[in-house]
Every structure is written in C-alpha cells, then in structure tokens.
Amino acid sequence: MASWKTFSRIVTFFVKLMKPKIFCIFPKTFCKSQTKYLLCHFGTIIKRVHEVKLRHVTAIELAKQVCIAISYMNTTEISILYLDDRRLFEATIRGFDDFLKLCFQFFPELIWVTPYNKRLTTHAVMFRQEKTLGLFLQVSSTNELSLVPGPSEQDSGDMMSAAAYYYRSFDGVTTEAGAAFQMQRELQWYGAVESWVVPDMRDRYMGSKTFWTSFVENRKDLLESGEKWMKDTSNSCMITSALIATVLFAAAFTVPGGNNDKSGVPLLLGEDSFLVFIISDVLGLFFSVTAILLFLAILTSRYKAQDFLEALPKKIIMGLSFLFLSLAFMLVAFAATLTIVLDKRLVEWVLIPIILLTSVPVALFIVLQLPLLYQMVKSTYGPSIFCPKSIWE
C-alpha cells in the first residue's frame, strides 16, 4: 500500500509537470513585432524552449521508472492501480499521450477502464484530443498488441454523443483560423467518429433528434460567426481584387511608350521590358478576376453546415492565393513600366532600390496573410483526425 501511495504522488507530480505551458513562452506582442522580438530575445526563447523540453523528457523518464517499479508489485497492489482510473482520465482529457503510451505498454488492461462510466476513447473525443485518440486506434498490425476492438453499440452511441456536443470552452483553446475553420474542425471530428462507429448508429436518435440534427443545433452560434467571418473576409479581399483588376485593365490600354498612329501597334513591342510588362499585366488581370469570382461565390453561398467542411474553405484558400499572385504580377508590371520609361537613365544604383521597394508590398502581404493561409491549408488538407499511433514507438 505504501508503494501505491508513492506511485500516486509521483503520478500527480507528473501530471502537473506535463501541463501544457509552451504557449506561455511567447508573449501576446510576439505576433505584432515578430522580427524585432526574434532578434532581441531569440536566445531567451531558445533557452525557455529547451527548459520545457527538458522537463518533458525528465517527466517521461520518471513515469517509465515508476511503471517498471509497479510491474514488480504484487497482484493486489496492481489491482488497486487498475481500479484508480482518475489519473488515466486526466491524462486523456489533457492530451498526455506519452504518459498513456507508457501505461499501455506496461499494463495493457488499462485500456478497458471506464472513468465516469465511459471508455477513454469517448473522453478523447469529448475533449477533442486527436493525438491521444490515435493511441486507441492501432488495431490492425500483426506486430503489435491489439488493444482496442471496434466500438460496441454502447460505445458508438457515447462517441457520437460526444462528437455532437459542443463545449463553449473550445472557443478559447482552438488554434484554427477564424470561426469558419473552427466549424470545419468540428465537422471533421464528427465525420471521423461517424466513419468508425457501428454503421447503423449514424441514423439513430439521441433523444428526439438525430445525432446530426443535434450537432448542427449545438453550433448555431458558431455557424453564424463562421458565416460573418467568411463574408467580412471575402468582402475585404474582393474590394482589393477589384482595385487590382481595374488598374491592370487600364494599364493594358495605356501601354508605356505609346502606339503607332497608323497601325496601333505599340512602339516598344520588341523590347524585353515591354514583353515582361504585357505578360505580367495579363496574368495579374486573370488572377484578380478569378479571385473576384471566387469571393463572389463565397458571398452567395447557402452557408449550410456541410459547406464549411470543404466547399467554403477551398474557395477562400484559392481566392487568397490568386489575390496574392495578382498583387505580385501587378508590381512586376509596375517595375517593368518604370524600366521602359526611364530606359537609358536607369542606372544600377536606381534599379536596385526600385526592385527592393517593389518587393516590400509583396513581403508585407506574405508576413500578414501567410499565417492565416497556412492555417487554412493545414486545416483543409492536413492529416486525418483518426490517425493510428503505435504505442511502441
């Protein structure tokens, strides 16, 4: 019994030690002045990250030694460990997959514990812990211990209920870009659970409603916020795309150097700079008009719940990408025009500043919009939620 008390204290210490603190490393002002902060405090950040990583590794090794010690206990003491499932519950809902992996390696029977009358898989779904959930899905390998069979009817109902329910606390901890992509992640969770449970469970009722109806009703506020986010973003981007298209369209009819009075052919048609100008202008106009059409399609969408899974995210990803390309080609056309106008007066010491100044808006757009675009692409085209993880790795 003394050994069990020691184990209890050590594991409690481990849970506190493993509590996620990595987000406390970076102050809120980091996103506003990334470059300045990185240059001034890079060494401090690396040191703190190293300390957090060292604590993590130390905690894992401590837990491993504890599990080794417990494996030498008698049957009575180990049975007490099996009955106390609260720590496994805490590790599951907090996402301490390394700790759970060690426990399952030494004591596979722990996979069957049912904290609060629900299996650990249900709690992993309920608290949206996809990495932890992956530990429970490694079932089809001949080289590994098969821990979790397919969910039973009761487990399927519990998991569907957990996927359909929405916790308001998720709004504060989500890493997805905008309410629309929070909704997309919820749809991905629901679809992943639906594909794994008992097939006929999908059409069953949770009380007086189907699981899908309950899922949509629990996220009415999130749907409204997602719709507003999509419309506001599309409106702003469409205005920018329209301005770029207007400038490029006008530039196509007012070519630098003028036209031949008789034939109407541009006088500088044979110049390399003029060729760069024409190609950039055409491509920029094409991408800007395409971006306008994509943002218009977003504004006229039905905004059904299912639209947030793929249709709307793909449109806004393509729209932002085309907007960036149109801006880049517009600036290239501008630089080519300056080259044509200045011609022989354009010496090297003038050309380099022009190129640098032209690159500033593109670089600024990348710095401001690339994180958002990256989150969108990752959320839409990233790995599946149900990705089995080996407990032996």
C-alpha positions in Angstrom: 0.0 0.0 0.0 2.9 2.3 0.7 4.2 1.7 -2.8 0.8 2.7 -4.2 0.8 5.9 -2.2 4.3 6.7 -3.6 3.1 6.0 -7.1 0.1 8.2 -6.6 2.2 11.1 -5.5 4.7 10.7 -8.3 2.0 10.4 -11.0 0.2 13.5 -9.6 3.5 15.3 -9.8 3.9 14.1 -13.4 0.5 15.4 -14.4 1.3 18.8 -13.0 4.7 18.8 -14.7 3.3 17.8 -18.1 0.7 20.5 -18.0 1.0 22.4 -21.3 2.9 25.6 -20.8 4.5 26.1 -24.2 2.1 28.8 -25.1 3.2 30.9 -22.1 6.6 31.2 -23.6 5.6 33.7 -26.3 4.1 37.0 -25.2 1.0 38.3 -26.9 3.0 41.1 -28.6 5.1 38.5 -30.5 2.7 38.4 -33.4 2.8 42.2 -33.7 6.5 42.6 -33.9 7.9 39.2 -34.8 11.2 40.3 -36.3 12.1 42.7 -33.6 11.3 40.3 -30.8 13.1 37.5 -32.5 16.3 39.5 -32.9 16.2 40.8 -29.3 15.0 37.7 -27.4 15.9 34.8 -29.6 18.4 33.4 -27.1 15.9 33.7 -24.2 13.2 31.9 -26.2 15.5 29.0 -27.2 16.6 28.7 -23.5 13.0 28.5 -22.3 12.0 26.0 -25.0 15.0 23.9 -24.0 13.9 24.0 -20.4 10.3 23.0 -21.2 11.6 20.1 -23.4 14.0 19.0 -20.7 11.2 18.9 -18.2 9.1 16.9 -20.6 11.8 14.3 -21.2 12.6 14.1 -17.4 8.9 13.6 -16.7 8.6 10.8 -19.2 11.7 9.0 -17.9 10.3 9.4 -14.3 7.0 7.8 -15.4 8.8 5.0 -17.1 10.8 4.2 -13.9 7.6 4.3 -11.9 5.9 1.8 -14.3 8.9 -0.5 -14.1 8.7 -0.4 -10.3 4.9 -1.1 -10.3 5.4 -4.1 -12.6 7.2 -5.8 -9.7 4.3 -5.2 -7.2 2.1 -8.0 -6.1 -1.3 -8.6 -7.7 -3.3 -6.8 -5.0 -1.3 -3.5 -5.4 -1.5 -3.6 -9.1 -5.3 -4.2 -9.0 -5.6 -1.0 -6.9 -3.8 0.8 -9.8 -6.3 -0.6 -12.2 -9.3 0.5 -10.1 -8.0 4.0 -9.8 -8.8 5.3 -13.3 -9.0 9.0 -12.4 -5.3 9.7 -13.4 -5.8 8.0 -16.8 -8.9 10.2 -17.3 -6.9 13.3 -16.5 -4.1 12.2 -18.8 -6.7 11.5 -21.6 -8.5 14.8 -21.5 -5.3 16.8 -21.2 -3.6 15.1 -24.1 -0.7 13.4 -22.2 -0.3 10.7 -24.9 3.3 9.9 -23.8 2.1 9.0 -20.3 -0.7 6.9 -21.6 1.6 5.2 -24.1 3.8 4.1 -21.2 0.9 2.9 -19.1 -0.4 0.8 -22.0 3.0 -0.7 -22.7 3.3 -2.0 -19.2 -0.3 -2.6 -18.4 -2.4 -3.2 -21.5 -5.5 -3.9 -19.4 -5.8 -0.2 -18.5 -7.3 0.4 -21.9 -10.5 -1.1 -20.6 -11.0 1.3 -17.7 -14.2 3.3 -17.8 -13.9 6.7 -16.0 -17.4 8.1 -15.3 -18.9 5.0 -17.0 -17.3 5.9 -20.4 -14.3 4.5 -22.1 -11.2 6.5 -22.7 -11.9 6.8 -26.4 -15.2 8.6 -25.6 -13.4 11.0 -23.3 -10.7 11.6 -26.0 -13.5 12.6 -28.5 -15.3 14.6 -25.9 -12.3 16.8 -25.2 -11.0 16.8 -28.8 -7.7 15.1 -28.1 -6.8 13.7 -31.5 -3.2 12.6 -30.6 -4.5 10.7 -27.6 -7.2 9.2 -29.6 -4.7 7.8 -32.1 -3.3 5.5 -29.4 -6.6 3.7 -29.2 -6.8 3.0 -32.9 -3.8 0.9 -33.5 -5.7 -2.4 -34.1 -4.6 -3.8 -37.5 -0.9 -4.5 -37.1 0.4 -8.1 -36.8 3.5 -6.9 -35.0 1.7 -5.1 -32.2 -0.7 -5.8 -29.3 -4.2 -5.3 -30.5 -5.6 -3.1 -27.8 -9.0 -1.8 -29.0 -11.5 -3.7 -31.0 -14.2 -2.0 -32.9 -16.5 0.1 -30.7 -19.6 -1.6 -29.3 -23.1 -0.3 -29.7 -22.9 1.5 -26.4 -19.5 2.9 -27.1 -20.7 4.1 -30.5 -23.6 5.9 -29.0 -21.4 7.6 -26.4 -18.8 8.6 -29.1 -21.5 10.1 -31.4 -23.0 12.0 -28.5 -19.5 13.3 -27.6 -18.9 14.4 -31.2 -22.3 16.0 -31.5 -22.0 18.0 -28.2 -20.1 21.3 -28.3 -18.3 22.8 -25.4 -18.1 26.6 -25.3 -14.6 26.3 -23.8 -13.3 25.1 -27.2 -13.6 28.7 -28.5 -10.7 29.8 -26.2 -8.3 27.0 -27.0 -8.8 26.3 -30.7 -5.8 27.0 -32.9 -7.9 27.2 -36.1 -8.0 30.4 -38.2 -11.4 32.1 -37.7 -14.8 30.8 -36.7 -15.3 29.2 -40.1 -12.4 26.9 -39.6 -13.4 26.1 -36.1 -16.6 24.8 -37.6 -14.7 22.9 -40.2 -12.7 21.1 -37.5 -15.9 20.2 -35.6 -17.2 18.7 -38.9 -14.0 16.8 -39.3 -14.4 15.3 -35.8 -18.0 14.4 -36.4 -17.2 12.7 -39.8 -14.2 10.8 -38.3 -16.3 9.4 -35.4 -19.2 8.6 -37.8 -16.9 6.6 -40.0 -15.6 4.5 -37.1 -18.7 3.6 -35.1 -21.3 0.9 -35.7 -22.8 1.7 -39.2 -26.5 1.8 -38.2 -25.7 4.1 -35.3 -25.4 7.0 -37.8 -29.2 7.2 -38.4 -30.2 6.7 -34.8 -31.7 9.3 -32.5 -30.2 11.0 -29.4 -33.4 11.6 -27.5 -35.9 13.1 -30.0 -33.3 14.2 -32.5 -30.7 12.5 -34.7 -27.1 13.0 -33.9 -26.6 15.2 -37.0 -29.5 17.5 -36.0 -28.1 17.8 -32.5 -24.7 18.6 -33.9 -26.0 21.5 -36.0 -28.3 22.9 -33.4 -25.5 22.9 -30.8 -23.3 25.0 -33.1 -25.8 27.7 -34.3 -23.7 30.5 -32.8 -20.5 29.1 -34.3 -22.3 28.8 -37.7 -23.4 32.4 -37.5 -19.9 33.5 -36.5 -18.4 31.5 -39.3 -20.7 33.0 -41.9 -19.9 36.5 -40.7 -16.2 35.8 -40.8 -16.4 34.4 -44.3 -18.4 37.3 -45.6 -16.3 40.0 -43.9 -13.1 38.4 -45.2 -14.5 37.9 -48.7 -15.8 41.5 -48.9 -12.4 43.0 -48.0 -10.5 40.7 -50.3 -12.9 41.3 -53.2 -12.5 45.0 -53.0 -8.8 44.7 -53.1 -9.0 42.3 -56.1 -11.4 44.7 -57.9 -8.9 47.6 -57.5 -6.1 45.5 -58.8 -8.2 44.3 -61.8 -9.1 47.9 -62.6 -5.5 49.1 -62.5 -4.3 46.2 -64.7 -7.2 46.6 -67.2 -6.5 50.3 -67.6 -2.8 49.6 -68.0 -3.4 47.3 -70.9 -4.9 50.1 -73.0 -2.3 52.8 -72.0 0.9 50.9 -72.8 4.2 52.6 -72.0 5.9 54.2 -75.0 2.6 54.8 -76.9 1.3 53.2 -80.1 1.9 53.7 -83.8 -0.6 56.2 -85.1 -1.3 54.3 -88.3 -1.2 50.6 -87.2 -1.9 51.0 -83.5 1.0 48.6 -82.7 3.0 49.5 -79.5 6.2 51.3 -80.4 8.2 49.3 -77.9 6.8 45.9 -78.9 10.3 44.4 -79.5 11.7 45.4 -76.1 12.2 42.7 -73.4 10.8 45.0 -70.7 7.7 45.6 -72.7 7.2 41.8 -73.0 7.6 41.4 -69.3 5.0 44.2 -68.8 2.4 42.6 -71.1 2.8 39.1 -69.6 2.6 40.4 -66.0 -0.4 42.6 -66.8 -2.3 39.7 -68.4 -1.5 37.2 -65.7 -2.3 39.7 -63.0 -5.6 40.6 -64.6 -6.5 36.9 -64.9 -5.7 36.1 -61.3 -7.5 39.2 -59.9 -10.7 38.5 -61.9 -10.6 34.8 -60.8 -10.2 35.9 -57.2 -13.3 38.2 -57.6 -15.4 35.4 -58.9 -14.3 33.1 -56.0 -15.1 35.7 -53.3 -18.4 36.4 -55.0 -19.2 32.7 -54.9 -18.5 32.7 -51.1 -20.8 35.7 -50.6 -23.6 34.0 -52.5 -23.2 30.6 -50.7 -26.0 28.9 -48.8 -23.8 28.6 -45.7 -25.1 25.2 -44.7 -23.2 23.4 -42.0 -21.8 20.9 -44.5 -20.4 23.8 -46.7 -17.9 24.6 -44.1 -16.2 21.2 -44.4 -14.7 21.7 -47.9 -16.6 23.9 -50.3 -16.1 27.3 -48.5 -12.6 26.7 -47.2 -11.3 25.6 -50.6 -12.8 28.7 -52.2 -11.3 31.2 -49.7 -7.9 29.4 -49.9 -7.9 29.7 -53.7 -9.2 33.3 -53.5 -6.4 34.4 -51.2 -3.8 32.6 -53.3 -5.0 34.3 -56.5 -5.2 37.6 -54.8 -1.5 37.3 -53.8 -0.5 36.3 -57.3 -2.4 39.2 -58.8 -0.7 41.7 -56.5 2.7 40.2 -57.3 2.2 40.4 -61.0 0.8 44.0 -60.8 4.0 45.1 -59.0 6.1 43.3 -61.6 4.2 45.1 -64.4 4.9 48.4 -62.5 8.6 47.7 -62.3 8.7 46.8 -66.0 6.9 50.1 -66.8 9.5 52.1 -64.9 12.3 50.3 -66.7 10.7 51.2 -70.1 10.1 54.9 -69.2 13.5 55.6 -67.7 15.3 53.4 -70.3 18.9 54.6 -70.5 18.7 56.8 -67.5 18.0 53.7 -65.3 21.5 53.0 -63.9 22.2 50.2 -61.5 22.0 52.4 -58.3 18.5 53.4 -59.3 17.3 49.9 -60.4 18.2 48.1 -57.2 16.1 50.5 -54.9 13.2 50.2 -57.3 13.3 46.4 -57.1 13.5 46.5 -53.3 10.7 48.9 -53.0 8.5 46.9 -55.3 9.2 43.8 -53.2 8.1 45.4 -49.9 4.3 45.1 -50.5 4.6 41.5 -51.5 6.7 40.7 -48.5 4.3 42.6 -46.3 1.4 40.6 -47.7 3.2 37.4 -47.0 4.0 38.3 -43.4 0.5 39.4 -42.7 -1.5 36.8 -44.6 0.7 33.7 -44.8 0.0 32.5 -41.2 -3.7 32.7 -41.9 -3.4 30.9 -45.3 -1.2 28.2 -43.7 -3.7 27.5 -41.0 -6.4 27.2 -43.7 -4.4 24.8 -45.8 -3.4 22.8 -42.8 -7.0 22.5 -41.6 -8.4 21.6 -45.0 -5.7 19.4 -46.5 -3.9 18.2 -43.3 -3.8 14.7 -41.9 -6.9 12.9 -40.8 -8.0 13.1 -37.1 -8.2 9.3 -36.9 -4.5 8.5 -37.4 -3.4 5.4 -35.5 -0.3 5.8 -33.5 1.9 2.9 -32.4 2.3 2.6 -28.6 5.8 1.0 -29.1 7.4 4.0 -30.9 
